[in-house]
Amino acid sequence: MSLKYLVDENVDPVYTIQLRRKKPELVIRAVGEIGTPPKSTLDPEILLWCEKYGFSLVTNNPVIYFCIYC
């Protein structure tokens, strides 16, 4: 099972572009793309989406609320 990453909308899109270019085997999606939470979705909802679909969230937020057993 490979890791899957969801890139938050606040992360510069250049990171997603470069990761896809240099590591095409990675499963990397960005908030706002088809099949992901839309832009402006609140962090708790994004975290629930990540839990449901098995993604790890990549963000540069200084504070993120994390709930293991929501």
N, C-alpha and C positions, 0 to 999 in steps of 0.2 A: 504494500500500500504506500503510495507516494504522498508527500505533503502537498496540500493545496493552499494557495494564498489568495486572500482578498485584500486588495490595496485600497485604503481609505481615500476618499476624494480630496483630502487635504494634503496628501503626498503628491509631490510634483510628478506629473505624468511621464516625465522623461525616465523615471526609474522603471515603470512598467514597460515602457517601450524598449529600453536597453536590456532588461531581464529577458524579455521575449526574444530579442534579437540574439543575445549571447547564450541563452539557455532555453532553447525552444522546447525542451523536454519538460520544463516546469509547467505546472498547472497554476496559472496566475490570471486572476480576473480583477477588474476594478469596479468600485461602486459606480453605478450609473450605466454599466454595460447591460446588454440583454441578458436576462436570467439572474441578475444580481439586484440588490436593493437599489432603489433610485437615489439620485443625489439628494441631499438634505435629509436623508433618513437619520433619525437619532441613533447615537451609539448603542444604547441598550438593544434596540431592534436589530442593528447590524450584528451585534454579538450573538443574538438568538439565531439569526440567519446562519452565521458561521457555525454555530453548534449543530444546527439541523443538517447542514450540508457537509460538515467535516472540514471546514476551511480555517486557517489561521489568519487573523487580522494583522495587516501591516499598517501601522499608523505612526504619525509623528505627534499625536496629541500628547501634551504634557501629563494629563491625567485621564485615565480610562477606567471606567467602572467595570469590574469583572465579577461575574457571579458563576460559580461552579455548578450549584444546584438551584437554578431559578424555578 
